[in-house]
């Protein structure tokens, strides 16, 4: 069958090669990985209940994804000076006019209230005004003191010590993701132009974090692509000592990448932090395929014509390459079960790319090799690696028990490391302490309200949420939320009611009135002016059928945020038990913590699906449950080892490292399939177990070592990245390649030797004779 396919491909090699190259030219404009999209719809399905709850909240109160600008003055007196207030006013006003900005919250836009005697002196009236308006009649220091005396402003828009002020920008979330980069650039220019030279400006918030991810992704491509390319070219040349074969291999890899990215775009998928991993994945697999093809072709070409070498190479490698590519593609396609849109797209796009690379490599590489001058002498990798591989084979055969004992010990150590493996997607800690995002988080988390927020949405009948009982329950809930660890600030409609009542009441302290008519009157008075009405609309619907409580948190790992939100859900449900008021916890903090939770849960289920699917296919490829079972051992070992290393090195499961299981499974099964296929081929043709292992080791083991060295050197460069997920992914991927190679050359042969009744040459040869007869 394979020989017939090889002959058919040889006759049509020129047409197929022309189609492959022209296809790459056509798809090249679509392979634009500089257009990075990390907006919410790239991660959440629009049908996801958490996302739909957020949209429901957004329809009433607007979005909560924001930009936080912290302006740090050298002293309290400097912040509360006329220059300081003027800078706040200018920054707030200019940003409010920027495209897609919905509103700006700062001391320049904040309101304060005071009760003043009415003109006739019979009653007090409520004076709701902008804090900045007081600068006309009071000194800046007095206005600053007034801000610090306000419980709603203090700790949110201004620090307790009066040296840091916040400018919080909220956006129209229907349009911001389409214009995010130029909008944020424009805001940075405004801040740079308006803030006094002795002030320090720091920027953070959910929009800034997303934009930083975009910049980091692009910067890493620009920074690391050249050295990866140089190292890959150098390593291939070092192994084959032929510029022609080096350039041919890189050309074939480039064509595979262009086809993959072009088809990815045609499928309607978008590029993001996750999909940026497709390129290194395809490079790793393409080089592995191409090295096997080049190595086999050169050996065959020294013994025959270009036609014979083409047919021999394709007929010999079609089955193992198809098996390796097919199982890897199925492993990646299993990610389609994920709840996360970006993970599904990454899995499906990778699966398509892997199979496209298989087809391209099988046709393009041997065709181009036929047009090159044949290599008459053995390549350096053949000269260098054959003897060491033969020695390793003999060691694994003679010391099989020792080899497996060592493997069991290493597996045990790795398994112990799994106990320390933890989920921790802390978007701030992914950066070094010197990074602007880390520096701004340090100030905002400790001096202001914190980076993360979530909201408690309350819904009931019209007029139900301005009643004494409902407000009292809100007040109690806010108090309970303030007791949660990491909570920096809690603000809700009850705070505004208490604030008004305190000014108009007896002055004994803020409290929720017990009479409904008093509450209604006070809220009516508060909302008479434009400032009060605007302020109230941010926390409650006009008919008081909906209200919100905003909870601000210091930046932390997503699993802790998830715990806080889960606790808040329980507190909210308990607080309004027995009432007709429905509670929902939502907001940007809920979105991002839920997303990270989805990533971990879906990856566990996807890996389980991939594991079962991949090895089911391997069973079918070998048409043997015995060799299918044999393939499990060396494939499972690298996965356990890598996750054990992560546990011991305190590397968390996060948005980048969580993908390693599927990628590792896809990478390591290729070498196993090639080795077992060669072993079965040699034993079926009469070689003994030991001799077949040596032949497989000298050929397939040599190709695996070449691939492992090339890819480990290239992707180990990513470990130098300042962005920790990139560094972890690159370093761990390089380590995975090496561990997978060691599993193939030690564990696989030792297992075969120690189980001769299952895998011995006599058993394989007997089955081959039985099938032929």
C-alpha positions as CSV (number, residue, x, y, z in Angstrom):
1,X,0.0,0.0,0.0
2,X,2.8,2.4,1.0
3,X,4.8,1.6,-2.1
4,X,1.7,2.3,-4.3
5,X,1.2,5.6,-2.6
6,X,4.9,6.5,-3.1
7,X,4.8,5.6,-6.8
8,X,1.7,7.7,-7.3
9,X,3.2,10.7,-5.5
10,X,6.4,10.4,-7.5
11,X,4.5,10.6,-10.8
12,X,2.7,13.7,-9.6
13,X,5.4,15.3,-7.5
14,X,5.9,18.3,-9.8
15,X,2.2,19.2,-9.9
16,X,1.8,18.7,-6.2
17,X,4.9,20.7,-5.4
18,X,3.8,23.5,-7.6
19,X,0.4,23.5,-5.8
20,X,2.0,23.6,-2.4
21,X,4.3,26.5,-3.3
22,X,1.6,28.5,-5.0
23,X,-0.7,27.8,-2.1
24,X,1.8,29.3,0.3
25,X,2.1,32.4,-1.9
26,X,-1.6,32.9,-1.9
27,X,-2.0,32.3,1.8
28,X,1.0,34.4,2.8
29,X,-1.0,37.6,3.2
30,X,-3.3,35.9,5.6
31,X,-0.5,34.6,7.8
32,X,-0.3,37.9,9.7
33,X,0.5,37.1,13.3
34,X,1.1,40.8,14.1
35,X,-2.7,41.3,14.5
36,X,-3.2,40.1,18.1
37,X,-6.7,40.0,19.5
38,X,-7.0,39.4,23.3
39,X,-10.4,40.8,23.8
40,X,-13.1,39.0,25.7
41,X,-14.8,37.4,22.7
42,X,-11.6,35.7,21.8
43,X,-11.8,33.7,25.0
44,X,-15.5,33.5,26.0
45,X,-18.3,32.1,24.0
46,X,-21.2,34.5,23.6
47,X,-23.4,31.8,24.9
48,X,-21.4,31.3,28.1
49,X,-23.6,32.1,31.1
50,X,-20.9,34.0,32.9
51,X,-20.3,36.2,29.9
52,X,-24.0,36.7,29.4
53,X,-24.4,37.8,33.0
54,X,-21.7,40.3,32.4
55,X,-23.4,41.6,29.3
56,X,-26.6,41.9,31.3
57,X,-24.9,43.9,34.0
58,X,-23.2,46.0,31.3
59,X,-26.5,46.9,29.7
60,X,-27.6,48.6,32.9
61,X,-24.4,50.0,34.5
62,X,-21.8,49.9,31.7
63,X,-18.6,47.9,31.5
64,X,-16.1,47.4,34.3
65,X,-13.0,46.8,32.2
66,X,-11.0,49.9,32.9
67,X,-7.7,51.8,32.8
68,X,-6.3,52.9,36.2
69,X,-3.9,55.8,36.2
70,X,-2.2,56.5,39.5
71,X,-0.6,59.9,39.9
72,X,1.9,59.9,42.8
73,X,3.0,63.2,44.1
74,X,6.1,63.8,46.2
75,X,4.0,65.0,49.2
76,X,0.4,65.5,50.3
77,X,0.9,69.3,50.0
78,X,2.0,68.9,46.4
79,X,-0.9,66.7,45.4
80,X,-3.4,69.1,47.0
81,X,-1.9,72.2,45.4
82,X,-3.5,74.3,42.6
83,X,-1.0,72.7,40.2
84,X,-1.9,69.2,41.4
85,X,-5.7,69.8,41.1
86,X,-5.2,71.5,37.7
87,X,-3.3,68.5,36.4
88,X,-6.1,66.1,37.6
89,X,-8.7,68.3,36.0
90,X,-6.8,68.6,32.7
91,X,-6.0,64.8,32.5
92,X,-9.7,64.0,33.3
93,X,-11.1,66.4,30.9
94,X,-8.8,65.5,28.0
95,X,-9.3,61.7,28.5
96,X,-13.1,62.1,28.6
97,X,-13.0,63.4,25.1
98,X,-11.0,60.4,23.7
99,X,-12.8,58.0,21.4
100,X,-14.6,55.1,23.1
101,X,-14.2,56.6,26.6
102,X,-17.5,56.3,28.5
103,X,-16.6,58.2,31.6
104,X,-13.7,59.2,33.9
105,X,-13.7,59.0,37.6
106,X,-11.2,61.1,39.6
107,X,-11.1,63.8,42.2
108,X,-11.8,66.2,39.4
109,X,-15.1,64.5,38.7
110,X,-16.0,63.4,42.2
111,X,-19.0,64.8,44.0
112,X,-19.3,65.8,47.7
113,X,-22.4,66.7,49.7
114,X,-23.1,69.0,52.5
115,X,-26.3,70.1,54.3
116,X,-26.7,73.8,54.4
117,X,-29.5,76.0,55.9
118,X,-32.2,76.9,53.5
119,X,-32.6,80.6,52.6
120,X,-35.5,81.0,55.0
121,X,-33.6,79.1,57.7
122,X,-36.4,76.7,58.4
123,X,-34.7,73.5,57.1
124,X,-31.5,72.1,55.8
125,X,-31.0,71.6,52.1
126,X,-28.5,69.2,50.4
127,X,-25.7,70.8,48.4
128,X,-24.4,68.2,45.9
129,X,-21.5,69.6,43.9
130,X,-18.2,68.7,42.3
131,X,-15.3,68.6,44.8
132,X,-13.3,70.7,42.4
133,X,-15.8,73.5,42.6
134,X,-14.7,74.2,46.2
135,X,-11.4,75.5,44.9
136,X,-13.2,78.8,44.1
137,X,-13.9,79.4,47.8
138,X,-11.4,77.2,49.7
139,X,-7.7,76.5,49.7
140,X,-6.4,73.4,47.9
141,X,-5.3,72.0,51.3
142,X,-8.9,72.4,52.6
143,X,-10.4,70.8,49.5
144,X,-7.9,67.9,49.9
145,X,-8.9,67.4,53.5
146,X,-12.5,67.3,52.4
147,X,-11.8,64.5,50.0
148,X,-9.9,62.6,52.7
149,X,-12.8,62.9,55.0
150,X,-15.2,61.3,52.5
151,X,-15.4,57.5,53.0
152,X,-16.4,56.9,49.4
153,X,-13.4,58.8,48.0
154,X,-10.8,57.9,50.5
155,X,-8.9,54.7,49.6
156,X,-10.3,54.7,46.1
157,X,-9.7,57.9,44.3
158,X,-7.1,59.2,46.8
159,X,-4.8,57.3,49.1
160,X,-5.1,57.5,52.9
161,X,-2.0,59.7,53.2
162,X,-3.1,62.0,50.4
163,X,-0.1,61.5,48.1
164,X,-1.6,59.3,45.4
165,X,-4.7,60.1,43.3
166,X,-6.4,57.8,40.8
167,X,-7.9,58.6,37.4
168,X,-10.1,55.6,36.5
169,X,-11.2,55.4,32.9
170,X,-14.3,53.4,31.8
171,X,-14.9,52.6,28.1
172,X,-17.7,51.8,25.7
173,X,-17.0,48.0,25.6
174,X,-18.9,47.6,22.3
175,X,-16.1,49.5,20.5
176,X,-13.0,49.7,22.7
177,X,-11.4,46.4,21.6
178,X,-11.4,47.6,17.9
179,X,-9.6,50.8,18.8
180,X,-7.8,49.8,22.0
181,X,-4.2,50.4,21.0
182,X,-4.6,53.9,19.5
183,X,-6.9,54.9,22.4
184,X,-4.5,53.8,25.1
185,X,-1.6,55.4,23.2
186,X,-3.5,58.7,23.1
187,X,-4.3,58.5,26.8
188,X,-0.6,57.9,27.6
189,X,0.3,61.0,25.5
190,X,-2.3,63.1,27.5
191,X,-0.9,61.9,30.8
192,X,2.7,62.6,29.7
193,X,1.8,66.1,28.5
194,X,-0.4,67.1,31.5
195,X,1.2,65.6,34.6
196,X,3.8,67.8,36.4
197,X,7.4,66.7,36.1
198,X,7.7,65.9,39.8
199,X,4.7,63.6,39.7
200,X,5.0,59.9,38.9
201,X,2.3,58.4,36.7
202,X,1.6,54.6,36.8
203,X,-0.9,52.8,34.6
204,X,-2.7,49.5,35.2
205,X,-6.2,48.0,35.0
206,X,-7.8,45.2,32.9
207,X,-7.4,47.1,29.6
208,X,-3.8,47.9,30.2
209,X,-3.1,44.2,31.1
210,X,-4.7,43.0,27.9
211,X,-2.8,45.6,25.8
212,X,0.5,44.6,27.6
213,X,-0.2,41.0,26.6
214,X,-0.5,42.2,23.0
215,X,2.7,44.2,23.1
216,X,4.6,41.4,24.8
217,X,3.4,38.8,22.3
218,X,4.5,41.0,19.4
219,X,7.8,42.0,21.1
220,X,8.7,38.4,21.8
221,X,8.1,37.5,18.1
222,X,10.4,40.3,17.0
223,X,13.0,39.6,19.8
224,X,13.2,35.9,19.7
225,X,12.3,34.9,16.1
226,X,15.8,35.9,14.7
227,X,17.8,34.0,17.3
228,X,15.5,31.0,17.0
229,X,15.9,31.1,13.3
230,X,19.7,31.5,13.5
231,X,20.1,28.7,16.0
232,X,17.8,26.4,14.0
233,X,19.7,27.0,10.8
234,X,23.0,26.6,12.6
235,X,21.9,23.4,14.3
236,X,20.6,21.8,11.0
237,X,23.8,22.8,9.2
238,X,25.9,21.4,12.0
239,X,24.1,18.1,11.8
240,X,24.0,17.7,8.0
241,X,26.9,20.0,7.0
242,X,25.0,21.0,3.9
243,X,23.7,24.5,3.2
244,X,21.4,23.1,0.6
245,X,19.8,20.7,3.0
246,X,19.6,23.3,5.7
247,X,17.9,25.9,3.5
248,X,15.7,23.2,2.0
249,X,14.5,22.1,5.5
250,X,13.9,25.7,6.6
251,X,12.0,26.4,3.3
252,X,9.8,23.4,3.9
253,X,9.2,24.5,7.6
254,X,8.3,28.0,6.4
255,X,5.8,26.7,3.8
256,X,4.2,24.6,6.5
257,X,3.9,27.6,8.8
258,X,2.4,29.8,6.1
259,X,-0.2,27.1,5.2
260,X,-1.1,26.6,8.8
261,X,-1.5,30.3,9.6
262,X,-3.3,31.1,6.4
263,X,-5.8,28.3,6.9
264,X,-6.2,29.4,10.6
265,X,-7.2,32.8,9.3
266,X,-9.5,31.3,6.7
267,X,-11.3,29.4,9.4
268,X,-12.2,32.7,11.0
269,X,-9.9,32.3,14.0
270,X,-8.1,35.2,15.6
271,X,-4.5,35.4,16.9
272,X,-4.0,35.8,20.7
273,X,-1.5,35.0,23.4
274,X,-2.4,31.3,23.1
275,X,-2.5,30.9,19.4
276,X,1.0,32.4,19.2
277,X,2.1,29.0,20.3
278,X,1.1,27.4,17.0
279,X,4.2,28.6,15.3
280,X,6.7,26.9,17.7
281,X,4.5,23.8,17.7
282,X,4.5,23.5,13.9
283,X,8.2,24.2,13.8
284,X,9.0,21.4,16.3
285,X,6.9,18.9,14.4
286,X,7.9,20.0,10.9
287,X,11.6,19.7,11.7
288,X,11.0,16.3,13.3
289,X,9.3,15.1,10.1
290,X,11.8,16.7,7.7
291,X,14.8,15.3,9.6
292,X,13.5,11.8,9.3
293,X,12.8,12.3,5.6
294,X,16.3,13.9,4.8
295,X,18.1,11.2,6.8
296,X,16.3,8.3,5.1
297,X,16.5,9.9,1.6
298,X,20.3,10.4,1.8
299,X,20.9,6.9,2.9
300,X,18.7,5.5,0.1
301,X,20.2,7.9,-2.5
302,X,23.7,6.6,-1.9
303,X,22.4,3.1,-2.9
304,X,20.2,4.1,-5.9
305,X,18.7,6.7,-8.1
306,X,16.7,9.8,-7.1
307,X,13.5,7.9,-8.1
308,X,14.4,4.9,-6.0
309,X,15.3,7.2,-3.0
310,X,12.0,9.1,-3.3
311,X,9.9,5.9,-3.5
312,X,11.9,4.2,-0.7
313,X,11.6,7.2,1.6
314,X,7.9,7.8,1.1
315,X,7.0,4.1,1.2
316,X,9.0,3.6,4.4
317,X,7.9,6.8,6.2
318,X,4.3,7.2,5.1
319,X,2.8,5.0,7.8
320,X,4.9,6.2,10.8
321,X,4.6,9.9,9.7
322,X,0.9,9.5,9.2
323,X,0.6,7.8,12.5
324,X,2.7,10.4,14.4
325,X,0.9,13.3,12.7
326,X,-2.5,11.8,13.0
327,X,-2.2,11.1,16.7
328,X,-0.7,14.5,17.4
329,X,-3.5,16.2,15.5
330,X,-6.1,14.2,17.4
331,X,-4.5,15.2,20.6
332,X,-4.7,18.8,19.7
333,X,-8.2,18.5,18.3
334,X,-9.3,17.2,21.7
335,X,-8.9,20.8,22.9
336,X,-12.1,21.5,20.9
337,X,-14.0,20.2,24.0
338,X,-12.7,23.2,25.9
339,X,-15.1,25.9,27.2
340,X,-12.7,28.6,26.2
341,X,-13.0,29.9,22.6
342,X,-9.2,30.6,22.2
343,X,-8.3,27.0,23.4
344,X,-10.8,25.5,20.9
345,X,-9.4,27.6,18.1
346,X,-5.8,26.7,19.1
347,X,-6.6,23.0,19.1
348,X,-8.5,22.9,15.8
349,X,-6.0,25.2,14.1
350,X,-3.1,23.2,15.3
351,X,-4.7,19.9,14.3
352,X,-5.2,21.3,10.7
353,X,-1.7,22.6,10.6
354,X,-0.1,19.3,11.8
355,X,-1.9,17.4,9.0
356,X,-1.0,20.0,6.4
357,X,2.6,19.8,7.5
358,X,2.5,16.0,7.1
359,X,1.2,16.3,3.5
360,X,3.7,19.1,2.7
361,X,6.7,17.3,4.2
362,X,5.9,14.0,2.5
363,X,5.7,15.5,-1.0
364,X,7.8,18.7,-0.9
365,X,10.9,17.5,0.9
366,X,11.8,14.4,-1.1
367,X,10.9,16.2,-4.3
368,X,13.3,19.1,-3.6
369,X,16.0,16.6,-2.4
370,X,15.7,15.0,-5.8
371,X,16.7,18.3,-7.4
372,X,19.8,18.6,-5.2
373,X,23.2,17.1,-5.8
374,X,23.3,13.8,-3.9
375,X,25.5,13.5,-0.8
376,X,28.0,10.7,-1.4
377,X,29.5,10.7,2.0
378,X,27.7,10.1,5.3
379,X,26.4,13.3,7.0
380,X,28.1,14.4,10.3
381,X,25.0,13.4,12.4
382,X,25.3,9.9,10.9
383,X,29.0,9.7,11.6
384,X,28.7,11.1,15.1
385,X,25.5,9.5,16.4
386,X,25.5,6.0,15.0
387,X,28.1,4.6,17.4
388,X,26.7,6.3,20.5
389,X,23.2,5.2,19.6
390,X,24.4,1.7,19.2
391,X,26.1,1.8,22.6
392,X,23.0,3.2,24.2
393,X,21.0,0.4,22.6
394,X,23.3,-2.3,24.0
395,X,23.3,-0.6,27.4
396,X,19.5,-0.6,27.5
397,X,19.4,-4.2,26.4
398,X,22.0,-5.5,28.8
399,X,20.9,-3.3,31.8
400,X,17.2,-3.3,31.1
401,X,16.3,-3.9,34.8
402,X,18.6,-1.1,35.9
403,X,17.2,1.2,33.3
404,X,13.6,0.6,34.3
405,X,14.5,0.8,38.0
406,X,16.0,4.3,37.4
407,X,12.9,5.2,35.4
408,X,10.6,4.2,38.2
409,X,12.7,6.2,40.7
410,X,12.6,9.3,38.5
411,X,8.9,8.8,38.0
412,X,8.4,8.6,41.8
413,X,10.3,11.8,42.3
414,X,8.3,13.5,39.6
415,X,5.1,12.2,41.1
416,X,6.1,13.7,44.5
417,X,6.6,17.0,42.7
418,X,3.0,16.9,41.5
419,X,1.9,17.4,45.1
420,X,3.3,20.9,44.9
421,X,1.8,21.8,41.5
422,X,-0.8,24.6,41.8
423,X,-2.9,26.8,39.7
424,X,-1.8,30.4,39.8
425,X,-2.6,32.8,36.9
426,X,-1.5,36.1,38.5
427,X,-1.3,38.4,35.5
428,X,0.9,40.9,37.5
429,X,3.4,38.3,38.8
430,X,4.0,37.1,35.2
431,X,6.2,40.2,34.9
432,X,9.5,41.1,36.6
433,X,9.4,43.5,39.6
434,X,10.9,46.2,37.5
435,X,8.2,46.0,34.8
436,X,5.8,49.1,34.8
437,X,2.8,46.8,35.3
438,X,4.3,45.4,38.5
439,X,5.4,48.8,39.8
440,X,1.9,50.3,39.2
441,X,0.2,47.3,40.8
442,X,2.3,47.7,43.9
443,X,1.1,51.3,44.3
444,X,-2.5,50.8,43.3
445,X,-2.9,47.6,45.4
446,X,-1.4,49.1,48.6
447,X,-2.4,52.8,48.4
448,X,-5.6,52.8,46.4
449,X,-8.5,50.4,45.7
450,X,-6.6,47.7,44.0
451,X,-6.4,46.3,40.4
452,X,-9.2,43.8,40.3
453,X,-12.9,44.4,40.7
454,X,-16.1,42.4,40.8
455,X,-19.7,43.5,41.2
456,X,-22.7,42.1,43.1
457,X,-25.8,42.8,40.9
458,X,-29.1,43.0,42.8
459,X,-32.4,42.7,40.9
460,X,-36.0,42.8,42.1
461,X,-39.3,44.5,41.3
462,X,-39.4,48.3,40.6
463,X,-39.0,50.2,43.9
464,X,-37.8,47.2,45.8
465,X,-34.2,48.2,46.3
466,X,-34.7,51.6,48.0
467,X,-36.7,50.0,50.8
468,X,-35.3,50.0,54.4
469,X,-35.1,46.2,54.6
470,X,-33.3,45.8,51.3
471,X,-30.8,48.7,52.1
472,X,-30.2,47.3,55.5
473,X,-29.4,43.9,53.9
474,X,-27.1,45.6,51.4
475,X,-25.3,47.4,54.3
476,X,-24.8,44.2,56.2
477,X,-23.5,42.4,53.0
478,X,-21.1,45.2,52.3
479,X,-19.7,44.9,55.9
480,X,-19.2,41.1,55.4
481,X,-17.5,41.7,52.0
482,X,-15.1,44.2,53.6
483,X,-14.0,41.4,56.0
484,X,-12.8,39.2,53.1
485,X,-9.1,38.9,52.7
486,X,-7.5,41.0,49.9
487,X,-10.6,43.3,49.7
488,X,-9.6,46.9,49.5
489,X,-12.8,48.8,48.9
490,X,-16.5,48.1,48.9
491,X,-19.1,50.7,47.6
492,X,-22.8,50.4,47.0
493,X,-26.1,52.3,47.0
494,X,-26.4,51.8,50.8
495,X,-23.2,53.9,51.2
496,X,-24.8,56.8,49.3
497,X,-28.0,56.6,51.4
498,X,-26.0,56.6,54.6
499,X,-24.0,59.5,53.3
500,X,-27.0,61.6,52.5
501,X,-28.8,60.7,55.8
502,X,-25.8,61.6,57.8
503,X,-25.7,65.1,56.3
504,X,-29.4,65.7,56.6
505,X,-29.9,63.7,59.9
506,X,-28.8,64.2,63.4
507,X,-25.1,63.8,62.7
508,X,-24.6,60.8,65.0
509,X,-23.0,58.8,62.3
510,X,-23.9,57.2,58.9
511,X,-26.8,54.7,59.1
512,X,-29.6,53.5,56.9
513,X,-32.9,55.2,57.8
514,X,-35.6,52.9,59.1
515,X,-38.4,54.8,57.4
516,X,-39.2,54.3,53.7
517,X,-40.5,57.8,53.2
518,X,-37.3,59.3,54.7
519,X,-35.2,57.3,52.3
520,X,-37.3,58.3,49.3
521,X,-37.2,61.9,50.3
522,X,-33.4,61.9,50.8
523,X,-32.7,60.1,47.5
524,X,-35.0,62.5,45.7
525,X,-33.1,65.5,47.1
526,X,-29.8,63.9,46.3
527,X,-30.9,63.3,42.7
528,X,-32.3,66.7,42.0
529,X,-29.1,68.1,40.6
530,X,-27.2,66.7,37.6
531,X,-24.2,65.7,39.8
532,X,-26.2,63.7,42.3
533,X,-28.4,62.1,39.5
534,X,-25.3,61.0,37.6
535,X,-23.7,59.6,40.8
536,X,-26.8,57.7,41.7
537,X,-27.2,56.2,38.3
538,X,-23.9,54.5,38.6
539,X,-25.1,52.4,41.5
540,X,-28.9,52.0,41.0
541,X,-31.5,52.0,38.2
542,X,-33.8,54.9,38.1
543,X,-36.8,52.8,39.3
544,X,-34.6,51.0,41.9
545,X,-35.3,47.6,40.3
546,X,-31.5,47.0,40.0
547,X,-28.5,48.1,42.1
548,X,-24.9,47.1,42.4
549,X,-22.2,46.8,45.0
550,X,-18.6,47.2,43.7
551,X,-15.8,45.2,45.4
552,X,-12.2,46.1,44.7
553,X,-9.3,43.7,45.3
554,X,-5.6,43.7,45.3
555,X,-4.0,41.8,42.4
556,X,-3.6,38.1,43.2
557,X,-3.7,34.7,41.6
558,X,-6.9,33.9,39.7
559,X,-7.7,30.9,42.0
560,X,-7.8,33.3,45.0
561,X,-10.0,35.7,43.1
562,X,-12.2,32.8,42.2
563,X,-12.5,31.8,45.9
564,X,-13.3,35.4,46.9
565,X,-16.1,35.5,44.3
566,X,-17.5,32.1,45.3
567,X,-17.5,33.3,48.9
568,X,-19.2,36.6,47.9
569,X,-21.9,34.6,46.0
570,X,-22.7,32.7,49.2
571,X,-22.8,35.8,51.3
572,X,-25.1,37.6,48.8
573,X,-27.4,34.6,48.6
574,X,-27.6,34.4,52.4
575,X,-28.1,38.2,52.8
576,X,-31.2,38.2,50.6
577,X,-32.6,34.8,51.4
578,X,-36.3,34.9,51.9
579,X,-36.7,38.0,49.6
580,X,-37.7,38.4,46.0
581,X,-34.3,40.1,45.3
582,X,-32.0,38.0,43.0
583,X,-28.2,38.3,43.4
584,X,-25.5,37.8,40.8
585,X,-21.8,38.2,41.1
586,X,-20.3,39.5,37.9
587,X,-17.7,42.0,36.6
588,X,-14.3,41.9,35.0
589,X,-12.8,40.0,38.0
590,X,-15.4,37.3,37.6
591,X,-14.7,37.0,33.9
592,X,-10.9,36.7,34.2
593,X,-10.9,34.3,37.2
594,X,-13.6,32.2,35.6
595,X,-11.6,32.1,32.4
596,X,-8.5,30.8,34.2
597,X,-10.7,28.2,36.0
598,X,-12.1,27.1,32.6
599,X,-8.5,26.8,31.2
600,X,-7.4,24.4,34.0
601,X,-10.6,22.3,34.1
602,X,-10.8,22.1,30.3
603,X,-7.2,21.2,29.9
604,X,-7.5,18.3,32.4
605,X,-10.6,17.0,30.6
606,X,-9.0,17.6,27.2
607,X,-5.8,15.9,28.1
608,X,-7.7,12.9,29.4
609,X,-9.6,12.8,26.1
610,X,-6.4,13.2,24.1
611,X,-4.7,10.5,26.0
612,X,-7.4,8.0,25.4
613,X,-7.9,9.0,21.7
614,X,-4.2,9.1,20.8
615,X,-3.5,5.7,22.2
616,X,-6.6,4.2,20.8
617,X,-5.4,5.4,17.4
618,X,-1.9,4.0,18.0
619,X,-3.5,0.6,18.8
620,X,-5.2,0.8,15.4
621,X,-2.0,1.9,13.6
622,X,0.0,-1.0,14.9
623,X,-3.1,-3.3,14.9
624,X,-1.8,-4.7,18.1
625,X,-2.9,-4.0,21.7
626,X,0.5,-5.1,22.9
627,X,2.5,-2.4,20.9
628,X,-0.3,0.1,21.6
629,X,0.3,-0.5,25.3
630,X,4.1,-0.4,24.8
631,X,3.7,3.2,23.4
632,X,1.9,4.4,26.5
633,X,4.9,4.0,28.8
634,X,7.5,6.3,27.1
635,X,4.8,8.8,26.3
636,X,3.4,9.1,29.8
637,X,6.9,9.4,31.4
638,X,7.8,12.8,29.9
639,X,4.5,14.3,30.8
640,X,4.8,13.2,34.4
641,X,8.4,14.3,34.5
642,X,7.7,17.8,33.2
643,X,4.8,18.4,35.5
644,X,6.9,17.1,38.4
645,X,9.6,19.5,37.5
646,X,7.1,22.3,37.5
647,X,5.9,21.3,41.0
648,X,9.5,21.1,42.4
649,X,10.4,24.4,40.7
650,X,7.2,26.2,41.9
651,X,6.1,26.8,38.3
652,X,2.3,27.2,38.3
653,X,-0.3,25.9,36.0
654,X,-1.4,29.0,34.1
655,X,-2.5,30.2,30.7
656,X,0.8,29.2,29.1
657,X,2.0,26.1,31.0
658,X,-1.4,24.4,31.1
659,X,-1.0,23.7,27.3
660,X,2.2,21.8,27.9
661,X,0.4,18.5,28.5
662,X,-1.3,18.4,25.2
663,X,1.8,19.8,23.4
664,X,4.1,17.3,25.1
665,X,1.8,14.4,24.3
666,X,1.8,15.5,20.7
667,X,5.5,15.8,20.5
668,X,6.7,12.7,22.3
669,X,4.4,10.2,20.5
670,X,6.1,10.9,17.2
671,X,9.4,9.4,18.3
672,X,7.7,6.4,19.8
673,X,5.8,5.6,16.7
674,X,8.9,5.9,14.5
675,X,10.9,3.6,16.8
676,X,8.3,0.9,17.2
677,X,7.5,1.0,13.4
678,X,11.2,0.4,12.6
679,X,11.6,-2.3,15.3
680,X,8.5,-4.2,14.0
681,X,9.8,-3.8,10.4
682,X,13.2,-5.2,11.2
683,X,11.9,-8.1,13.4
684,X,9.3,-9.0,10.8
685,X,12.2,-9.4,8.3
686,X,14.1,-11.8,10.5
687,X,16.3,-9.7,12.9
688,X,16.6,-10.7,16.5
689,X,15.2,-8.5,19.3
690,X,18.6,-7.1,20.1
691,X,19.6,-6.5,16.5
692,X,16.3,-4.9,15.7
693,X,16.6,-2.5,18.6
694,X,20.1,-1.5,17.5
695,X,19.0,-0.8,14.0
696,X,16.0,1.2,15.2
697,X,18.2,3.1,17.6
698,X,20.9,3.9,15.0
699,X,18.3,5.2,12.5
700,X,15.2,6.5,14.3
701,X,17.0,7.2,17.6
702,X,19.6,9.2,15.6
703,X,16.8,11.2,13.9
704,X,15.1,11.8,17.3
705,X,18.4,13.0,18.8
706,X,19.0,15.4,15.9
707,X,15.4,16.7,16.2
708,X,15.7,17.1,20.0
709,X,19.0,19.0,19.8
710,X,17.8,21.3,17.1
711,X,14.5,22.2,18.8
712,X,15.8,22.3,22.3
713,X,18.5,24.7,21.3
714,X,16.1,26.9,19.4
715,X,13.2,27.1,21.8
716,X,15.4,27.1,24.9
717,X,16.0,30.7,23.8
718,X,12.5,31.6,25.0
719,X,13.6,30.9,28.5
720,X,15.4,34.3,28.4
721,X,12.1,36.2,28.0
722,X,11.1,38.7,30.7
723,X,7.6,37.5,30.4
724,X,7.4,34.4,32.6
725,X,4.8,32.3,30.7
726,X,6.9,32.6,27.6
727,X,10.0,31.7,29.4
728,X,8.3,28.8,31.1
729,X,6.8,27.5,27.9
730,X,10.0,27.7,25.9
731,X,12.2,26.2,28.7
732,X,9.8,23.4,29.5
733,X,9.2,22.6,25.8
734,X,12.9,22.3,25.3
735,X,13.2,20.0,28.4
736,X,10.2,18.0,27.1
737,X,12.0,17.3,23.9
738,X,15.1,16.0,25.7
739,X,13.1,13.9,28.3
740,X,11.0,12.4,25.4
741,X,14.2,11.4,23.6
742,X,15.7,9.8,26.8
743,X,12.4,7.9,27.3
744,X,12.6,6.6,23.7
745,X,16.2,5.4,23.8
746,X,16.2,3.9,27.4
747,X,12.7,3.0,28.5
748,X,11.3,1.7,25.2
749,X,14.2,-0.8,24.5
750,X,14.4,-1.9,28.1
751,X,10.6,-2.6,28.2
752,X,10.8,-4.7,25.0
753,X,13.7,-6.7,26.4
754,X,12.0,-7.5,29.7
755,X,8.8,-8.6,28.1
756,X,9.9,-11.0,25.3
757,X,6.5,-12.8,25.2
758,X,4.8,-9.6,24.3
759,X,7.3,-7.7,22.2
760,X,10.1,-10.2,21.3
761,X,11.3,-10.7,17.8
762,X,10.0,-14.3,17.6
763,X,6.5,-13.1,18.5
764,X,6.6,-10.3,15.9
765,X,8.1,-12.5,13.2
766,X,5.5,-15.2,13.8
767,X,2.6,-12.7,13.5
768,X,4.2,-11.3,10.2
769,X,4.5,-14.8,8.7
770,X,0.9,-15.6,9.8
771,X,-0.5,-12.5,8.1
772,X,1.5,-13.1,4.9
773,X,0.3,-16.7,4.7
